[in-house]
Amino acid sequence: MLHSKLIKWGLTLALLFLSQAARSDVVVIVSAKSPIASLSADQVTRIFLGKSTAFPNHDPAYPIDQPQGAAVRDEFYEKVVHKDASQLAAYWAKIIFTGEGRPPKLVKGDKEVVRTISENPGAIGYIDSSALNHSVKAVLKP
């Protein structure tokens, strides 16, 4: 009896560890050419929810999003925007229906986000920190 409880407990711990290991280490990035050095979570949230179209220095901001279901996307919206996938979908459905805005441009994966942002100093996105390179810089590490 005690042996089976120990095995169940061990398996539970292993599953918790694996679920944490599967999480990405998200960072918000801009082009290395951008004058933006850092942003708050609130500033990033406002840009990604279409409530602001500019950085604090008044330069235009163009948010770049990743596909639904991507672990880095889920982590970004959970940690920074404080919305899950269904809340986000409902939010954008309302905004689009009322004509008040449109969601961020969607690109596929960290490499594409880095490429897009490195080519556009006004772009902002998020990636797993392991994808950082010299062409972009992290402005928020939630």
Helices and strands as residue ranges (DSSP letters): H 2-22, E 26-31, H 41-48, E 62-65, H 71-76, I 77-81, H 85-98, E 105-106, H 109-118, E 123-128, G 129-131, E 136-140
